[in-house]
Amino acid sequence: MFKKISKRFIFKTLFLLLLIPTYMVISGEQGINAMPGGCEIKSIEINVSPAPTESDTEDFRIMCGGAGQIKWNGIKSSANLTNQTSKVNNYDKYTGRSGALNDFYKMPGKTQNLPDGVLTRQYDGKTVTYYPRATSTGKPTLQYPASNSRVWDKIRYK
């Protein structure tokens, strides 16, 4: 009987997920957050970050196209715009290294470790990059393409 209930539950769950185009974050502490929209499910990710933080509570995510930009806009919304050029939008956040890593792990994609502690995550053709020490300021920095792909958003964490 357990196997029948289990298979039925899985079938119904998958059926509902395919029927309802939604972006969902399923978290043990936060419950289920859903954003309705016209997106289709693009991927399902299981959180296996190499260095999880104490605030990293997401068990798995179901992502749709554009999810990276949506996440980035949320991260950017709590940063202060300091200046803009034709190539970069500079922001400051006052949450230090731990805040930078926490924001980095909020972004979708599989983490890649590069030399000198640089981390990247690629999703939907865009890459977020974590620099532990920016060359210009020496502060941790996240970089992500702005909505115009010729311009970069950079958040420096102080």
Beta strands, then each sheet from edge to edge (+ up, - down):
strand 1: 22-27
strand 2: 31-36
strand 3: 41-46
strand 4: 58-64
strand 5: 80-84
strand 6: 88-93
strand 7: 110-113
strand 8: 119-123
strand 9: 126-131
strand 10: 141-145
strand 11: 152-157
sheet 1: 2+ 1- 4+ 3-
sheet 2: 5+ 6- 11- 10+ 9- 8+ 7-
end
